Amino acid sequence: MTSEEILHRSRPSRDSAMTEFETRRLPATRDVVAPDGSDVRVLLGLGGGGMAHFELAPGLTSCAMAHRTVEEIWFFVGGHGEMWRKSDTREEVVSVEANVCITIPLGMQFQFRSWGPEPLTAIAVTMPPWPGATEAYPVTGTWSPTARHGEGS
C-alpha cells in the first residue's frame, strides 16, 4: 500500500456525509515518514479533519516545514523537546513534553527536536484532512535538521 493510500484512510471525502463510525488502535509501527522526518501512525479522520500520532526519535531534529492549506493542533504525549514556530509577526521556541498542547496555524513555519532517552511523541489533528504529497513544503528553520526528509505523504 502506498503512503497516499494509507493517508487516504484518514481523510474521507469532504463531500460525503459521515454516517459510519470507526475504531482504531495505535499501530505498532509507522505508516509513513512525514515530510519533516517524523514517523507517522495514521489514526482516524472525518470530513473536517484527521488525526495522527507523530514520533521523533531521541536526539533528532526535524526538517523545518510549513503547510499550504491545513492547520494543526498537537498534543504531546511523551518525551521532551522543543518546538520552533514562526509567522510574519511572531517567532518563538517553546519546551514541549507530555501534556503540552500547541497550535500550528495555516502557513506557520515550524520545526521540532527531541531530547533525552525517549522519543518525542504527539497526537495531532489536521484541519481540513491532509490533502496529499504537495501539502507540506520546506522552509529554513532555526536548527540544522538531522531527521531524513519523508516521502511527502
DRENVOZA-13056 format. One record per residue (C-alpha): residue number from 1; residue in three letters; x, y, z. Coordinates in nm, 3 decimals. Layout:
! DRENVOZA-13056
<k->NUM, r->ALA, x->X, y->Y, z->Z>
...
This chain:
! DRENVOZA-13056
<k->1, r->MET, x->0.000, y->0.000, z->0.000>
<k->2, r->THR, x->0.142, y->0.343, z->-0.092>
<k->3, r->SER, x->0.170, y->0.629, z->0.157>
<k->4, r->GLU, x->-0.108, y->0.808, z->-0.034>
<k->5, r->GLU, x->-0.341, y->0.507, z->0.009>
<k->6, r->ILE, x->-0.255, y->0.486, z->0.380>
<k->7, r->LEU, x->-0.326, y->0.853, z->0.436>
<k->8, r->HIS, x->-0.648, y->0.832, z->0.235>
<k->9, r->ARG, x->-0.786, y->0.610, z->0.514>
<k->10, r->SER, x->-0.778, y->0.912, z->0.746>
<k->11, r->ARG, x->-0.938, y->1.162, z->0.510>
<k->12, r->PRO, x->-1.284, y->1.079, z->0.384>
<k->13, r->SER, x->-1.431, y->1.294, z->0.111>
<k->14, r->ARG, x->-1.545, y->1.633, z->0.239>
<k->15, r->ASP, x->-1.846, y->1.599, z->0.008>
<k->16, r->SER, x->-1.969, y->1.274, z->0.161>
<k->17, r->ALA, x->-2.187, y->1.271, z->0.471>
<k->18, r->MET, x->-2.028, y->1.069, z->0.752>
<k->19, r->THR, x->-2.280, y->0.809, z->0.865>
<k->20, r->GLU, x->-2.046, y->0.538, z->0.996>
<k->21, r->PHE, x->-1.813, y->0.537, z->1.292>
<k->22, r->GLU, x->-1.474, y->0.370, z->1.329>
<k->23, r->THR, x->-1.236, y->0.246, z->1.595>
<k->24, r->ARG, x->-0.863, y->0.202, z->1.552>
<k->25, r->ARG, x->-0.576, y->0.118, z->1.785>
<k->26, r->LEU, x->-0.244, y->0.295, z->1.757>
<k->27, r->PRO, x->-0.042, y->0.092, z->1.502>
<k->28, r->ALA, x->0.271, y->-0.077, z->1.638>
<k->29, r->THR, x->0.486, y->0.060, z->1.355>
<k->30, r->ARG, x->0.480, y->0.375, z->1.146>
<k->31, r->ASP, x->0.258, y->0.404, z->0.840>
<k->32, r->VAL, x->0.473, y->0.669, z->0.669>
<k->33, r->VAL, x->0.756, y->0.914, z->0.727>
<k->34, r->ALA, x->0.629, y->1.273, z->0.732>
<k->35, r->PRO, x->0.792, y->1.540, z->0.516>
<k->36, r->ASP, x->0.954, y->1.674, z->0.837>
<k->37, r->GLY, x->1.119, y->1.334, z->0.903>
<k->38, r->SER, x->0.900, y->1.216, z->1.192>
<k->39, r->ASP, x->0.731, y->0.875, z->1.195>
<k->40, r->VAL, x->0.354, y->0.891, z->1.143>
<k->41, r->ARG, x->0.092, y->0.643, z->1.258>
<k->42, r->VAL, x->-0.234, y->0.736, z->1.090>
<k->43, r->LEU, x->-0.533, y->0.721, z->1.322>
<k->44, r->LEU, x->-0.879, y->0.827, z->1.202>
<k->45, r->GLY, x->-1.048, y->1.111, z->1.021>
<k->46, r->LEU, x->-1.381, y->1.270, z->0.938>
<k->47, r->GLY, x->-1.484, y->1.520, z->0.674>
<k->48, r->GLY, x->-1.350, y->1.816, z->0.873>
<k->49, r->GLY, x->-1.016, y->1.677, z->0.989>
<k->50, r->GLY, x->-0.782, y->1.387, z->1.053>
<k->51, r->MET, x->-0.576, y->1.261, z->1.347>
<k->52, r->ALA, x->-0.231, y->1.104, z->1.356>
<k->53, r->HIS, x->0.043, y->1.010, z->1.602>
<k->54, r->PHE, x->0.388, y->1.163, z->1.539>
<k->55, r->GLU, x->0.716, y->1.035, z->1.680>
<k->56, r->LEU, x->1.063, y->1.184, z->1.652>
<k->57, r->ALA, x->1.348, y->0.961, z->1.775>
<k->58, r->PRO, x->1.569, y->1.080, z->2.062>
<k->59, r->GLY, x->1.834, y->1.331, z->1.960>
<k->60, r->LEU, x->1.679, y->1.410, z->1.619>
<k->61, r->THR, x->1.578, y->1.748, z->1.480>
<k->62, r->SER, x->1.301, y->1.760, z->1.221>
<k->63, r->CYS, x->1.316, y->1.933, z->0.885>
<k->64, r->ALA, x->1.152, y->2.277, z->0.904>
<k->65, r->MET, x->0.820, y->2.292, z->0.719>
<k->66, r->ALA, x->0.506, y->2.496, z->0.652>
<k->67, r->HIS, x->0.166, y->2.387, z->0.517>
<k->68, r->ARG, x->-0.024, y->2.522, z->0.217>
<k->69, r->THR, x->-0.386, y->2.456, z->0.320>
<k->70, r->VAL, x->-0.407, y->2.287, z->0.662>
<k->71, r->GLU, x->-0.365, y->2.392, z->1.022>
<k->72, r->GLU, x->-0.293, y->2.162, z->1.313>
<k->73, r->ILE, x->-0.325, y->2.119, z->1.687>
<k->74, r->TRP, x->-0.061, y->1.900, z->1.851>
<k->75, r->PHE, x->-0.090, y->1.743, z->2.198>
<k->76, r->PHE, x->0.239, y->1.597, z->2.322>
<k->77, r->VAL, x->0.210, y->1.263, z->2.499>
<k->78, r->GLY, x->0.573, y->1.168, z->2.569>
<k->79, r->GLY, x->0.937, y->1.265, z->2.555>
<k->80, r->HIS, x->1.097, y->1.606, z->2.584>
<k->81, r->GLY, x->1.199, y->1.860, z->2.324>
<k->82, r->GLU, x->1.141, y->2.200, z->2.171>
<k->83, r->MET, x->0.910, y->2.339, z->1.904>
<k->84, r->TRP, x->1.003, y->2.642, z->1.691>
<k->85, r->ARG, x->0.720, y->2.834, z->1.524>
<k->86, r->LYS, x->0.738, y->3.145, z->1.308>
<k->87, r->SER, x->0.473, y->3.362, z->1.146>
<k->88, r->ASP, x->0.503, y->3.702, z->0.981>
<k->89, r->THR, x->0.476, y->3.880, z->1.317>
<k->90, r->ARG, x->0.596, y->3.634, z->1.579>
<k->91, r->GLU, x->0.868, y->3.377, z->1.637>
<k->92, r->GLU, x->0.927, y->3.157, z->1.942>
<k->93, r->VAL, x->1.079, y->2.837, z->2.073>
<k->94, r->VAL, x->0.880, y->2.653, z->2.342>
<k->95, r->SER, x->0.967, y->2.349, z->2.553>
<k->96, r->VAL, x->0.740, y->2.054, z->2.480>
<k->97, r->GLU, x->0.671, y->1.738, z->2.679>
<k->98, r->ALA, x->0.371, y->1.531, z->2.783>
<k->99, r->ASN, x->0.057, y->1.740, z->2.844>
<k->100, r->VAL, x->0.168, y->2.042, z->2.638>
<k->101, r->CYS, x->-0.065, y->2.146, z->2.354>
<k->102, r->ILE, x->0.035, y->2.380, z->2.068>
<k->103, r->THR, x->-0.122, y->2.518, z->1.752>
<k->104, r->ILE, x->0.025, y->2.543, z->1.404>
<k->105, r->PRO, x->-0.194, y->2.794, z->1.219>
<k->106, r->LEU, x->-0.217, y->2.798, z->0.841>
<k->107, r->GLY, x->0.113, y->2.893, z->0.677>
<k->108, r->MET, x->0.313, y->2.895, z->1.002>
<k->109, r->GLN, x->0.671, y->2.769, z->0.977>
<k->110, r->PHE, x->0.764, y->2.506, z->1.234>
<k->111, r->GLN, x->1.039, y->2.269, z->1.340>
<k->112, r->PHE, x->1.086, y->2.044, z->1.643>
<k->113, r->ARG, x->1.358, y->1.845, z->1.813>
<k->114, r->SER, x->1.370, y->1.559, z->2.060>
<k->115, r->TRP, x->1.587, y->1.545, z->2.372>
<k->116, r->GLY, x->1.655, y->1.273, z->2.622>
<k->117, r->PRO, x->1.626, y->0.896, z->2.615>
<k->118, r->GLU, x->1.266, y->0.871, z->2.485>
<k->119, r->PRO, x->1.115, y->0.972, z->2.150>
<k->120, r->LEU, x->0.915, y->1.294, z->2.139>
<k->121, r->THR, x->0.556, y->1.188, z->2.067>
<k->122, r->ALA, x->0.241, y->1.384, z->1.988>
<k->123, r->ILE, x->-0.114, y->1.334, z->1.870>
<k->124, r->ALA, x->-0.207, y->1.586, z->1.602>
<k->125, r->VAL, x->-0.535, y->1.692, z->1.448>
<k->126, r->THR, x->-0.516, y->1.828, z->1.093>
<k->127, r->MET, x->-0.795, y->2.054, z->0.966>
<k->128, r->PRO, x->-0.909, y->2.003, z->0.696>
<k->129, r->PRO, x->-0.787, y->1.645, z->0.638>
<k->130, r->TRP, x->-0.434, y->1.604, z->0.495>
<k->131, r->PRO, x->-0.471, y->1.660, z->0.117>
<k->132, r->GLY, x->-0.160, y->1.478, z->-0.006>
<k->133, r->ALA, x->0.202, y->1.490, z->-0.113>
<k->134, r->THR, x->0.224, y->1.858, z->-0.209>
<k->135, r->GLU, x->0.079, y->1.997, z->0.117>
<k->136, r->ALA, x->0.400, y->2.049, z->0.316>
<k->137, r->TYR, x->0.692, y->2.249, z->0.185>
<k->138, r->PRO, x->1.040, y->2.304, z->0.332>
<k->139, r->VAL, x->1.145, y->2.632, z->0.491>
<k->140, r->THR, x->1.462, y->2.749, z->0.663>
<k->141, r->GLY, x->1.434, y->2.658, z->1.029>
<k->142, r->THR, x->1.620, y->2.766, z->1.338>
<k->143, r->TRP, x->1.820, y->2.440, z->1.375>
<k->144, r->SER, x->2.006, y->2.212, z->1.134>
<k->145, r->PRO, x->1.783, y->1.910, z->1.064>
<k->146, r->THR, x->1.913, y->1.562, z->1.143>
<k->147, r->ALA, x->1.596, y->1.362, z->1.056>
<k->148, r->ARG, x->1.562, y->1.232, z->0.699>
<k->149, r->HIS, x->1.304, y->1.414, z->0.490>
<k->150, r->GLY, x->0.997, y->1.194, z->0.435>
<k->151, r->GLU, x->0.814, y->1.099, z->0.117>
<k->152, r->GLY, x->0.581, y->1.398, z->0.122>
<k->153, r->SER, x->0.286, y->1.191, z->0.243>
